[in-house]
Structure formats: structure tokens, C-alpha cells
């Protein structure tokens, strides 16, 4: 456990280092998804500021993302430069590809998706 904390502290020091190894302008939103049961998926991403209502738009095609999911989960830690935002998508169809996009990302020139995932075969 102590080793993990040391690695996290070192990573924070490198990112915030004044010699410019990594600047805030080079960090992306690290968008990711996690399985949340047979009919759910959790979308997570990072921002520099706390987001009051993290929001994800999603749908069955990239041109019709007509669903909206929100949460109140935007948290950070003492050693972190960013806030972690999490939104759970629920009542998803089994074995289906969904397209999604968080509405607040770190960089405006970041690839803007939409991104996609496929749900579990069995709902």
C-alpha cells in the first residue's frame, strides 16, 4: 500500500513539475467505461474543475444520442490534479452498441467522439 501511495505522489509531482515534463495542457480527460450490471454501464472521466452535475448524452447511433444521464459524483483527492466524474447509465438493452459523450471534457480540442461500448449479452 505504501508503494502505491509513493507512485501516486511521484506521478503528481511529475505532472506539476515546473520543468514542463507534463503540463495541464497535455492531460486528456481519460474517458472510460465500467460494467455496472447486466443493464448498466458507468462512464467516468476527468476534469480540472468540479462539475456540479456530471452529464452524459447517449443513444443507439452517433447521430441520435437522445438519452441523458446525470449524477452528483465529481470527486478529487489531495494528490490529484483533476476531479473524477462518474455517471451510471441504466436500463440499457443487452448485446447492444451504444454511443456516448460526456458533456464536460478537459480540452476543447480533444477528440470529441462520440465514443461507444457494447453491453453484456444477457440482460
Secondary structure as UniProt FT lines:
FT   HELIX           2..15
FT   TURN            18..19
FT   HELIX           24..26
FT   STRAND          32..35
FT   TURN            38..39
FT   STRAND          41..47
FT   TURN            52..53
FT   STRAND          55..59
FT   TURN            62..63
FT   STRAND          67..70
FT   STRAND          73..75
FT   TURN            78..79
FT   STRAND          83..89
FT   TURN            94..95
FT   STRAND          97..102
FT   TURN            108..109
FT   STRAND          115..118
//
